[in-house]
C-alpha cells in the first residue's frame, strides 16, 4: 500500500529544482506523488494552507508539511 505525497510549488526555479531532486526521489513503492503547481491551480491554495504549507516549495508527506526552501509565501500566490 502506498501513501500519498503532495509536492506544492509555484513554478519558480527553486521549486522546479526541488521537484526534480526531491519529489522525484521518493520511493514510488511507498509514495504516490502528486505535483501541484499553485500558480496554475489557485483553487488548491486553501487545501495547501489546511495541510500546513506556509511557503513553496513544500512537500506534504504522511500529513506533515515539510518546507524545502523559501521560494514564495502562499500569500503572494493569492
SULZIHU-V187521 format. One record per residue. N is the residue number from 0. RES is the residue in three letters. NEAR is the number of other ideal C-beta (glycine too) atoms within 10 Angstrom. Layout:
BEGIN
n->N res->RES near->NEAR
n->N res->RES near->NEAR
END
This chain:
BEGIN
n->0 res->UNK near->4
n->1 res->UNK near->12
n->2 res->UNK near->11
n->3 res->UNK near->12
n->4 res->UNK near->18
n->5 res->UNK near->21
n->6 res->UNK near->24
n->7 res->UNK near->30
n->8 res->UNK near->24
n->9 res->UNK near->21
n->10 res->UNK near->16
n->11 res->UNK near->15
n->12 res->UNK near->8
n->13 res->UNK near->17
n->14 res->UNK near->25
n->15 res->UNK near->15
n->16 res->UNK near->15
n->17 res->UNK near->21
n->18 res->UNK near->20
n->19 res->UNK near->10
n->20 res->UNK near->10
n->21 res->UNK near->16
n->22 res->UNK near->22
n->23 res->UNK near->12
n->24 res->UNK near->8
n->25 res->UNK near->17
n->26 res->UNK near->8
n->27 res->UNK near->9
n->28 res->UNK near->8
n->29 res->UNK near->11
n->30 res->UNK near->17
n->31 res->UNK near->12
n->32 res->UNK near->19
n->33 res->UNK near->12
n->34 res->UNK near->13
n->35 res->UNK near->20
n->36 res->UNK near->17
n->37 res->UNK near->24
n->38 res->UNK near->14
n->39 res->UNK near->10
n->40 res->UNK near->12
n->41 res->UNK near->11
n->42 res->UNK near->8
n->43 res->UNK near->15
n->44 res->UNK near->17
n->45 res->UNK near->11
n->46 res->UNK near->15
n->47 res->UNK near->22
n->48 res->UNK near->14
n->49 res->UNK near->10
n->50 res->UNK near->15
n->51 res->UNK near->13
n->52 res->UNK near->22
n->53 res->UNK near->13
n->54 res->UNK near->20
n->55 res->UNK near->30
n->56 res->UNK near->27
n->57 res->UNK near->27
n->58 res->UNK near->23
n->59 res->UNK near->21
n->60 res->UNK near->18
n->61 res->UNK near->9
n->62 res->UNK near->9
n->63 res->UNK near->9
n->64 res->UNK near->18
n->65 res->UNK near->15
n->66 res->UNK near->15
n->67 res->UNK near->21
n->68 res->UNK near->14
n->69 res->UNK near->12
n->70 res->UNK near->21
n->71 res->UNK near->18
n->72 res->UNK near->12
n->73 res->UNK near->18
n->74 res->UNK near->10
n->75 res->UNK near->10
n->76 res->UNK near->15
n->77 res->UNK near->10
END
